[in-house]
Amino acid sequence: MQHDSSGYWKATLGLLTKILVIWFVVSFGAGILFAEALNGIKLGGYPLGFWFAQQGSIYIFIALIFWYAKKMGDIDRQFDVHED
């Protein structure tokens, strides 16, 4: 059976693009660019911009790792290149 390698890589690169955009918006955007606007909101007694720069981005990054693993598993099954 021949696999659709161009479709597989297109789906994989699409997922990576989404993850990198989210990563950029959370780390650079929320922690630096939008920090002043977010600092008006308090989370746990700390300004939200500060919280994202110190802890929030780490939580988002961990969630992205699990989301990436789940979505790559789905893409692998969709194109029949999974290992299980």
C-alpha positions in Angstrom: 0.0 0.0 0.0 1.4 3.4 -1.0 1.1 6.2 1.5 0.3 9.8 0.8 3.5 11.3 2.0 2.8 14.8 0.8 -0.5 14.9 2.6 1.1 13.5 5.7 3.8 16.2 5.7 1.3 18.9 5.0 -0.8 17.8 8.0 2.3 17.6 10.2 3.7 21.0 9.1 0.2 22.5 9.7 0.1 21.2 13.2 3.7 22.4 13.9 2.8 25.8 12.6 -0.3 26.0 14.9 1.8 25.0 17.9 4.6 27.5 17.1 2.1 30.3 16.7 0.5 29.5 20.1 4.0 29.2 21.6 5.0 32.6 20.3 1.8 34.3 21.3 2.0 32.9 24.9 5.7 33.4 25.5 6.5 36.6 23.6 3.0 38.0 23.3 1.6 37.5 26.8 4.9 37.7 28.6 6.4 40.8 26.8 4.2 42.5 24.2 0.8 42.4 26.0 2.2 42.4 29.5 1.1 46.0 30.3 -2.4 45.3 29.2 -2.6 42.0 31.1 -1.1 43.4 34.3 -4.5 45.1 35.0 -5.8 41.6 35.7 -4.7 39.8 38.9 -4.2 36.0 39.1 -3.4 34.6 42.5 -2.5 38.1 43.7 0.0 38.7 40.8 -0.4 40.7 37.6 -1.4 38.4 34.7 1.4 39.6 32.5 4.0 38.7 35.1 2.3 35.4 35.8 2.4 34.4 32.1 6.1 35.4 31.9 7.0 33.4 35.0 4.6 30.4 35.2 1.7 30.5 32.8 3.8 30.0 29.7 5.3 26.8 31.2 1.8 25.4 31.8 0.8 26.2 28.3 4.0 24.6 26.9 3.3 21.4 28.8 -0.2 21.3 27.5 1.1 21.8 24.0 3.4 18.8 24.4 0.4 16.6 25.2 -1.7 18.1 22.5 1.1 17.6 19.9 1.4 13.9 20.9 -2.3 13.3 20.7 -2.7 15.1 17.3 0.4 13.4 15.8 -1.1 10.1 16.8 -4.3 11.0 15.1 -2.4 12.1 11.9 -0.3 8.9 12.0 -3.5 6.8 12.2 -5.2 8.9 9.5 -2.3 8.2 7.0 -1.8 4.7 8.3 1.8 5.2 9.4 1.1 4.5 13.1 3.2 2.0 15.1 0.6 0.2 17.2 
